[in-house]
Amino acid sequence: MTNTAERTRAAVRCTNCQVILVAEVAQDGTVRPLGTSEDCVCGDGSFTQLEQPAPTP
């Protein structure tokens, strides 16, 4: 079991239905959506982590 220091929260997008969720991302890249089961509400378990855009100068 991992501890909270080894996980981070991030916005992720389901690769199937494109819904955006908040998830915990482990150091090994494992994504666990928060507030749902291990998968997305559509039943898919594949996610892409969303990146914050770089600030413009």
A tleap script that builds the chain and sets N, CA, C and O, in Angstrom:
source leaprc.protein.ff14SB
mol = sequence {
  NMET THR ASN THR ALA GLU ARG THR ARG ALA
  ALA VAL ARG CYS THR ASN CYS GLN VAL ILE
  LEU VAL ALA GLU VAL ALA GLN ASP GLY THR
  VAL ARG PRO LEU GLY THR SER GLU ASP CYS
  VAL CYS GLY ASP GLY SER PHE THR GLN LEU
  GLU GLN PRO ALA PRO THR CPRO
}
set mol.1.N position { 0.846 -1.179 0.000 }
set mol.1.CA position { 0.000 0.000 0.000 }
set mol.1.C position { 0.889 1.238 0.000 }
set mol.1.O position { 1.880 1.309 0.728 }
set mol.2.N position { 0.517 2.216 -0.831 }
set mol.2.CA position { 1.308 3.432 -0.905 }
set mol.2.C position { 0.804 4.442 0.109 }
set mol.2.O position { -0.364 4.419 0.498 }
set mol.3.N position { 1.699 5.332 0.535 }
set mol.3.CA position { 1.249 6.388 1.436 }
set mol.3.C position { 1.002 7.658 0.640 }
set mol.3.O position { 1.318 7.718 -0.548 }
set mol.4.N position { 0.441 8.670 1.283 }
set mol.4.CA position { 0.047 9.874 0.572 }
set mol.4.C position { 1.233 10.635 -0.012 }
set mol.4.O position { 1.052 11.405 -0.955 }
set mol.5.N position { 2.431 10.447 0.513 }
set mol.5.CA position { 3.606 11.127 -0.027 }
set mol.5.C position { 3.978 10.584 -1.403 }
set mol.5.O position { 4.681 11.251 -2.162 }
set mol.6.N position { 3.516 9.385 -1.728 }
set mol.6.CA position { 3.849 8.769 -3.007 }
set mol.6.C position { 2.765 8.986 -4.058 }
set mol.6.O position { 2.875 8.471 -5.171 }
set mol.7.N position { 1.718 9.742 -3.722 }
set mol.7.CA position { 0.628 9.993 -4.647 }
set mol.7.C position { 0.425 11.484 -4.807 }
set mol.7.O position { 0.738 12.269 -3.912 }
set mol.8.N position { -0.098 11.862 -5.948 }
set mol.8.CA position { -0.428 13.246 -6.184 }
set mol.8.C position { -1.808 13.302 -6.825 }
set mol.8.O position { -2.247 12.331 -7.442 }
set mol.9.N position { -2.480 14.407 -6.686 }
set mol.9.CA position { -3.780 14.575 -7.325 }
set mol.9.C position { -3.597 15.352 -8.614 }
set mol.9.O position { -2.759 16.249 -8.710 }
set mol.10.N position { -4.402 14.985 -9.602 }
set mol.10.CA position { -4.301 15.643 -10.896 }
set mol.10.C position { -5.635 15.548 -11.613 }
set mol.10.O position { -6.456 14.685 -11.303 }
set mol.11.N position { -5.844 16.431 -12.566 }
set mol.11.CA position { -6.995 16.330 -13.453 }
set mol.11.C position { -6.629 15.335 -14.549 }
set mol.11.O position { -5.539 15.398 -15.117 }
set mol.12.N position { -7.540 14.425 -14.836 }
set mol.12.CA position { -7.322 13.437 -15.885 }
set mol.12.C position { -8.534 13.408 -16.813 }
set mol.12.O position { -9.645 13.760 -16.416 }
set mol.13.N position { -8.300 12.980 -18.064 }
set mol.13.CA position { -9.381 12.862 -19.036 }
set mol.13.C position { -9.503 11.398 -19.442 }
set mol.13.O position { -8.510 10.747 -19.769 }
set mol.14.N position { -10.733 10.889 -19.417 }
set mol.14.CA position { -10.995 9.525 -19.857 }
set mol.14.C position { -10.752 9.456 -21.361 }
set mol.14.O position { -11.262 10.289 -22.110 }
set mol.15.N position { -9.984 8.477 -21.803 }
set mol.15.CA position { -9.688 8.371 -23.232 }
set mol.15.C position { -10.883 7.863 -24.026 }
set mol.15.O position { -10.886 7.958 -25.253 }
set mol.16.N position { -11.896 7.328 -23.357 }
set mol.16.CA position { -13.075 6.817 -24.051 }
set mol.16.C position { -14.152 7.884 -24.197 }
set mol.16.O position { -14.544 8.211 -25.318 }
set mol.17.N position { -14.641 8.437 -23.078 }
set mol.17.CA position { -15.780 9.367 -23.143 }
set mol.17.C position { -15.375 10.830 -22.991 }
set mol.17.O position { -16.224 11.714 -23.097 }
set mol.18.N position { -14.093 11.101 -22.745 }
set mol.18.CA position { -13.536 12.455 -22.652 }
set mol.18.C position { -13.947 13.225 -21.400 }
set mol.18.O position { -13.664 14.419 -21.303 }
set mol.19.N position { -14.611 12.572 -20.432 }
set mol.19.CA position { -14.978 13.256 -19.194 }
set mol.19.C position { -13.702 13.570 -18.407 }
set mol.19.O position { -12.742 12.800 -18.439 }
set mol.20.N position { -13.700 14.695 -17.708 }
set mol.20.CA position { -12.544 15.104 -16.907 }
set mol.20.C position { -12.858 14.829 -15.445 }
set mol.20.O position { -13.918 15.208 -14.947 }
set mol.21.N position { -11.936 14.172 -14.766 }
set mol.21.CA position { -12.087 13.781 -13.373 }
set mol.21.C position { -10.860 14.196 -12.582 }
set mol.21.O position { -9.796 14.440 -13.152 }
set mol.22.N position { -11.011 14.275 -11.272 }
set mol.22.CA position { -9.867 14.429 -10.375 }
set mol.22.C position { -9.453 13.020 -9.978 }
set mol.22.O position { -10.297 12.171 -9.692 }
set mol.23.N position { -8.154 12.781 -9.963 }
set mol.23.CA position { -7.666 11.443 -9.652 }
set mol.23.C position { -6.400 11.525 -8.825 }
set mol.23.O position { -5.719 12.550 -8.795 }
set mol.24.N position { -6.097 10.423 -8.155 }
set mol.24.CA position { -4.798 10.263 -7.513 }
set mol.24.C position { -3.910 9.533 -8.506 }
set mol.24.O position { -4.318 8.537 -9.103 }
set mol.25.N position { -2.698 10.032 -8.680 }
set mol.25.CA position { -1.736 9.409 -9.578 }
set mol.25.C position { -0.554 8.957 -8.734 }
set mol.25.O position { 0.105 9.771 -8.087 }
set mol.26.N position { -0.292 7.655 -8.744 }
set mol.26.CA position { 0.830 7.102 -7.994 }
set mol.26.C position { 2.125 7.342 -8.764 }
set mol.26.O position { 2.101 7.655 -9.954 }
set mol.27.N position { 3.254 7.191 -8.074 }
set mol.27.CA position { 4.559 7.389 -8.709 }
set mol.27.C position { 4.773 6.454 -9.887 }
set mol.27.O position { 5.517 6.785 -10.810 }
set mol.28.N position { 4.130 5.284 -9.871 }
set mol.28.CA position { 4.276 4.341 -10.985 }
set mol.28.C position { 3.343 4.663 -12.149 }
set mol.28.O position { 3.326 3.939 -13.145 }
set mol.29.N position { 2.552 5.765 -12.032 }
set mol.29.CA position { 1.656 6.183 -13.101 }
set mol.29.C position { 0.240 5.639 -12.991 }
set mol.29.O position { -0.616 5.965 -13.813 }
set mol.30.N position { -0.013 4.812 -11.983 }
set mol.30.CA position { -1.347 4.268 -11.789 }
set mol.30.C position { -2.307 5.399 -11.442 }
set mol.30.O position { -2.025 6.221 -10.570 }
set mol.31.N position { -3.454 5.432 -12.140 }
set mol.31.CA position { -4.450 6.477 -11.937 }
set mol.31.C position { -5.662 5.872 -11.244 }
set mol.31.O position { -6.176 4.836 -11.667 }
set mol.32.N position { -6.124 6.534 -10.161 }
set mol.32.CA position { -7.337 6.105 -9.456 }
set mol.32.C position { -8.252 7.306 -9.339 }
set mol.32.O position { -7.994 8.209 -8.544 }
set mol.33.N position { -9.342 7.327 -10.141 }
set mol.33.CA position { -10.274 8.448 -10.063 }
set mol.33.C position { -10.863 8.570 -8.665 }
set mol.33.O position { -11.130 7.562 -8.011 }
set mol.34.N position { -11.063 9.785 -8.211 }
set mol.34.CA position { -11.666 10.020 -6.904 }
set mol.34.C position { -13.174 10.186 -7.079 }
set mol.34.O position { -13.629 10.848 -8.012 }
set mol.35.N position { -13.936 9.585 -6.184 }
set mol.35.CA position { -15.383 9.710 -6.224 }
set mol.35.C position { -16.074 8.720 -7.132 }
set mol.35.O position { -17.296 8.766 -7.273 }
set mol.36.N position { -15.316 7.818 -7.758 }
set mol.36.CA position { -15.895 6.768 -8.601 }
set mol.36.C position { -15.169 5.475 -8.280 }
set mol.36.O position { -14.349 5.420 -7.363 }
set mol.37.N position { -15.475 4.442 -9.039 }
set mol.37.CA position { -14.745 3.188 -8.881 }
set mol.37.C position { -13.370 3.345 -9.502 }
set mol.37.O position { -12.950 4.464 -9.800 }
set mol.38.N position { -12.665 2.245 -9.700 }
set mol.38.CA position { -11.331 2.300 -10.313 }
set mol.38.C position { -11.390 2.785 -11.763 }
set mol.38.O position { -10.398 3.282 -12.295 }
set mol.39.N position { -12.550 2.639 -12.394 }
set mol.39.CA position { -12.718 3.051 -13.784 }
set mol.39.C position { -13.512 4.346 -13.856 }
set mol.39.O position { -13.980 4.854 -12.837 }
set mol.40.N position { -13.658 4.869 -15.048 }
set mol.40.CA position { -14.462 6.059 -15.288 }
set mol.40.C position { -15.939 5.690 -15.177 }
set mol.40.O position { -16.287 4.511 -15.114 }
set mol.41.N position { -16.793 6.689 -15.154 }
set mol.41.CA position { -18.231 6.449 -15.102 }
set mol.41.C position { -18.716 5.683 -16.331 }
set mol.41.O position { -19.767 5.046 -16.267 }
set mol.42.N position { -17.986 5.723 -17.449 }
set mol.42.CA position { -18.369 4.986 -18.657 }
set mol.42.C position { -17.871 3.545 -18.612 }
set mol.42.O position { -18.240 2.736 -19.463 }
set mol.43.N position { -17.031 3.216 -17.622 }
set mol.43.CA position { -16.510 1.865 -17.491 }
set mol.43.C position { -15.103 1.683 -18.029 }
set mol.43.O position { -14.521 0.607 -17.889 }
set mol.44.N position { -14.548 2.722 -18.645 }
set mol.44.CA position { -13.187 2.629 -19.168 }
set mol.44.C position { -12.205 2.966 -18.059 }
set mol.44.O position { -12.535 3.710 -17.134 }
set mol.45.N position { -11.014 2.427 -18.149 }
set mol.45.CA position { -10.003 2.681 -17.129 }
set mol.45.C position { -8.752 3.319 -17.681 }
set mol.45.O position { -7.700 3.269 -17.043 }
set mol.46.N position { -8.843 3.929 -18.873 }
set mol.46.CA position { -7.675 4.561 -19.491 }
set mol.46.C position { -7.801 6.070 -19.383 }
set mol.46.O position { -8.824 6.648 -19.750 }
set mol.47.N position { -6.738 6.709 -18.869 }
set mol.47.CA position { -6.785 8.141 -18.627 }
set mol.47.C position { -5.530 8.820 -19.141 }
set mol.47.O position { -4.465 8.210 -19.228 }
set mol.48.N position { -5.675 10.091 -19.479 }
set mol.48.CA position { -4.556 10.948 -19.841 }
set mol.48.C position { -4.511 12.069 -18.822 }
set mol.48.O position { -5.514 12.745 -18.594 }
set mol.49.N position { -3.351 12.271 -18.205 }
set mol.49.CA position { -3.207 13.342 -17.223 }
set mol.49.C position { -3.162 14.672 -17.953 }
set mol.49.O position { -2.415 14.824 -18.920 }
set mol.50.N position { -3.952 15.635 -17.501 }
set mol.50.CA position { -3.988 16.957 -18.111 }
set mol.50.C position { -2.882 17.810 -17.499 }
set mol.50.O position { -2.618 17.738 -16.299 }
set mol.51.N position { -2.259 18.595 -18.320 }
set mol.51.CA position { -1.167 19.468 -17.884 }
set mol.51.C position { -1.672 20.900 -17.820 }
set mol.51.O position { -2.497 21.317 -18.633 }
set mol.52.N position { -1.174 21.636 -16.859 }
set mol.52.CA position { -1.499 23.048 -16.754 }
set mol.52.C position { -0.680 23.801 -17.794 }
set mol.52.O position { 0.528 23.586 -17.891 }
set mol.53.N position { -1.311 24.681 -18.576 }
set mol.53.CA position { -0.540 25.425 -19.581 }
set mol.53.C position { 0.514 26.310 -18.932 }
set mol.53.O position { 0.330 26.821 -17.828 }
set mol.54.N position { 1.604 26.475 -19.632 }
set mol.54.CA position { 2.679 27.347 -19.139 }
set mol.54.C position { 2.200 28.796 -19.185 }
set mol.54.O position { 1.508 29.198 -20.121 }
set mol.55.N position { 2.570 29.573 -18.174 }
set mol.55.CA position { 2.153 30.994 -18.174 }
set mol.55.C position { 2.785 31.751 -19.340 }
set mol.55.O position { 3.927 31.495 -19.721 }
set mol.56.N position { 2.033 32.668 -19.884 }
set mol.56.CA position { 2.576 33.473 -20.965 }
set mol.56.C position { 3.347 34.655 -20.379 }
set mol.56.O position { 2.924 35.249 -19.388 }
set mol.57.N position { 4.475 34.990 -20.993 }
set mol.57.CA position { 5.307 36.074 -20.440 }
set mol.57.C position { 4.664 37.426 -20.591 }
set mol.57.O position { 5.238 38.433 -20.177 }
savepdb mol mol.pdb
quit
